[in-house]
């Protein structure tokens, strides 16, 4: 625990600097990801590799999952340079 004002000042400035760096890295111009697909790879089997086939369209907001279910989601996006 810090006991002295100079220590608090140093830590406070370090936190301010880090928060400034984080704020600069946040992208506010976002684009929704469309074209989601999903596939259930099994129940009661644990996590498995993503299947090659069986992918179906998935609309955001549609309920998914269940007890002991492994379900995969995928979509393609273009990341700006």
N, C-alpha and C positions, 0 to 999 in steps of 0.2 A: 504494500500500500504506500502511495506517495505521501510524504510528510511535508514537503516544501513547495512553496509556490513556484519557484523556478522549474521544478520537475513537472508540475502540472502544466505550466506554460509550454514546455518542450513537447510533452505528449499531446497537448491540445493542438499545437501547430502541426505535428506529424499527422494527426487525424484529419485536420483540415486539408493538408496537402494530398493525402491519399484519397479523400472524398472528391477533391477537385479532379484528380486523375481518373477516377471512376466515372464521374459525370461526363468528362470529355469523351469517354469510350462508349457511352450509351447512344444508340441509334434511335432517333425519334421518328424518322421517316420510314415507317414500316409498311410492308405489303403483306396482306393475308396469304397464307400458303393454301393453294387449291390443288385439286387432283389427288387427294389422299386415297390410298388403297389399304386394305386390311386383310389379314388371314389369321385364322385360329390354327395353331400348329399342334394342339392337343390338350387333353385334360388329364390331370393326374400324372403327367410325365415329367414335370419340371420344365426348366428353360431348355429349349432346343434351338438349333440353328434355324434361321429364317428359311421357309420353304421356297422352292423355285416356282411353284405353280399354285393356283387356287386363290389368287389375289382378287378381291372384289372392291368396287368403289365404296368409299366411306364418306359420309357427310358429317361435318363437325356438328356436335350436339347429339348425335345418335348414341343411345346407350350401348355400352360394350362391356366385355369382360364377364367374369363370373367366378365362382369359387374354384380355385386350383386350375385356372385357365391360362395358357400362354397364348397371347395374341400379339401379332406384329402389325405395325403401321409403317407406311412409307409414302413419300412424295418427292418430287423433283423440284429443286429451287435453283435460281441463278443468284449467286452472291455478287453484289457489285464490287468493282475493284477499287 
